[in-house]
């Protein structure tokens, strides 16, 4: 039995085993990492069948909505399964890429993709990062296979999976020029071209991808220090992942200076490393400037986990060059995987970054769940509902894309009673209410058209956008 066959069997075992394990975790999960964003992506995908315009919803990410919508008909568990598939497939392509690059410890790329600290929580969510990571590593795999047109075609859709995917396009263009693959360059624009034409027909605007973008350059969520994402590197990727990535990066520079790579190998590794670093640096700069609607969320770094995992596996190459290691390379692969399991996988499953696996409701979601339970127990589900946190739509099984039975935000912030019938319930939380909703709670408190129906205040030191302890209030419109 050759080493390659042993490696492929081990990879298959790890992928299938992890997939089953992740499904079990998904079935036992309640909340979701990413909070309201996670559930909003699910709701867009779920109701896209009945509201086809959602397939062109910019915030929802058109390609994610298209691919996830069949799974979303099964409920939130369907979107979890979709993202788990994306994560497992991303790990497969990371492994195949490392294997194609002749790395002796290609299984490391697989395991680090699956079990980077933020990987598993994101795979159990409804977020778009797993699909983003899959498209990115697939394009790199076909690039390494010298299928440049296929690679360019795949990466062309990534802007419609997550907007910041445009960062990679100049890098791919540069790579194609250096490789003299000019015929592949037009394929880089295939995805945007298709969706531009569809949007032109449906929306009457060929430039809708630009004109309807919800992400401006004005400050929205504040800003932070430029080393923000670097400071959270261990909580995002894991300590061993980071150490191996740094070693791999230094080793690549050293080998390049020694001219140990031919031109094709040099461009391959440069593309992988620059895609990772370019994305990481771009997000760091945008957050430090407080532009681009950046919120400094570490989860965005999950999109480049597979590329970093490939570089990390490259960091182990010097060990594979030792003579006695060469003779027992598969055994050393397994030994290294066991070490990674102790230093990387165990901390992740044990609650890295204070995350619970299986996923649990966050503090805000727990309060909203209690409110939803009370509304159901009081038989008020037939009332018209106005809400601010999108998770309410999920908890009460509301269609947020029609105003027949519910609505997100009041019609008029200055006169919140406007157009609302008597008996309407406003579920107001002091996170989304004053920020995204632009409605200070005092406006409802002082409005004679409303009375407080119920209110739950958290006992922990968790504060809303208004600086008050987090709470959810239900106001009823009265005559």
Residue, then its C-alpha position, 0 to 999 in steps of 0.5 A: x500500500x503506497x503512502x498516497x493511498x494510506x493518506x487518502x484513506x486517512x483523509x476519507x476517515x477524518x472527513x466522514x467522521x468529522x461530518x457525522x460528528x458535526x451533524x450530531x453537534x448540529x442536532x444538539x445545538x440551540x443558538x448559533x454563532x453570529x447571532x442575528x446575522x446567522x438567523x437572518x441569512x437563514x430567513x432570507x434563504x428560507x423565504x426565497x422560494x416564496x419571495x424570489x426577489x430575495x435571490x438578488x438581496x445584496x445583504x443576504x449574498x445572492x450565491x449563498x441564498x441560491x445554494x442554501x435555499x433548498x437546505x433552508x426549507x428543512x429549517x435552520x438545521x438545513x442551513x447548518x447541514x449546508x454549512x457543515x458540507x461547505x466546511x468539510x468540502x473546504x477541508x477536502x480541497x485544502x488537503x488535495x491542494x496540499x497533496x498536489x503541492x507535494x507536502x509531506x503532511x497534507x493531512x495537517x491542512x485538512x485537520x486545521x481547516x476542520x478544527x481551527x478555533x472559529x471553524x467549528x462554531x461557524x460551520x454550525x451557524x447560518x453564516x456565509x463564511x464557510x461557503x466563502x472559504x470553499x469557493x476560495x480554496x477550490x479556486x486555489x486547488x484548480x490553480x495548482x492543477x494548472x486549470x487556470x480558466x476553471x480557477x478564475x471562473x470559480x473565484x469570479x463568484x466569490x464577490x456574491x458570496x461575501x462582498x470583500x471577495x473582490x480583494x482576491x481579483x487583483x491577485x488572480x489577475x496578476x498571477x494569470x499575467x505572470x503565468x501568461x494565461x491571458x485567455x483565463x482573465x475574462x473568466x474572472x468576471x463571469x459571476x459578476x457578469x451573470x448576476x449583473x445581467x440578471x439584475x438588469x432584467x429583474x431590477x432594471x439596473x445593470x450596476x445593481x451590485x454596486x448601486x444597491x450595496x449596503x456597505x458604504x465607506x461611512x463609519x457605522x460600527x466604530x473603529x479599533x486598533x490596526x492590530x485588532x485581528x492579530x491580537x485575536x489570532x489565537x482565539x480565531x485560529x488556535x495557537x498551534x495553527x498560528x505557530x505553524x503558519x508563521x513557520x510556513x511563511x518564513x520557510x517560503x520566503x527563505x526557500x524563495x530567496x534560495x531559489x528552491x522553487x521554480x517559477x510556477x511553484x513560486x507563483x502558486x505559493x505567492x498566491x496562497x500566501x498573498x490571498x491570506x495576508x491581503x484579506x487579513x491586512x485589508x480587514x485590519x486596515x478597514x477596521x482601524x479606519x472605521x470604514x466599509x461598515x466593518x464591525x471588527x468581527x473576528x468571524x470574517x477571518x474564518x473565510x481564509x482558514x483553509x489557505x492558512x492551513x495549507x501554509x501551516x502544513x508547509x511549515x512542517x516540511x523540514x521535519x519530513x526531510x529528516x531521513x528516519x522520518x521519511x521512512x515512517x512518514x505516514x506514522x509521523x503524519x498520524x503522530x502529528x495529527x494526535x499532537x494537533x488534536x491535543x493542542x488544537x482540537x481539544x481547546x476548540x471543543x472545550x470552548x475556545x473564545x468562550x464559545x459553547x459547542x454544541x451551540x447554545x443561545x447567547x444571553x440576548x437570545x435567551x431573553x428573547x426566547x423567554x419573551x417569545x415563550x410568554x407570547x405563546x403561553x398568553x396566546x398572543x401569536x395572532x397579534x400583529x408583531x413589530x420587532x427589532x432583533x431579526x431573531x424574533x422572526x425566527x423564534x415566532x416563525x414570522x415571515x420578515x419579508x411581508x408586512x401582513x402579520x409582522x414588521x421589522x421597525x415601526x413606520x415612523x420613529x417620531x410617531x411609532x403609533x402611526x399605521x399600527x392597529x390597536x393590539x399591536x405588540x412591539x418587541x423592543x430590545x435595547x441592542x437593535x432598537x436604538x442602533x439599527x432601529x434608530x428608536x430610543x425607548x423613551x419615545x415608547x415610554x412617553x407615548x400614550x398610545x402604548x403601555x408596557x406589557x412585559x419586560x425582562x432585564x438581564x442580571x448580568x453585566x451585559x449592556x445594550x446600545x443605549x448603555x443600559x443593562x440589556x433588556x427586552x420590553x414588549x409594548x402593546x398599542x392601546x386605544 
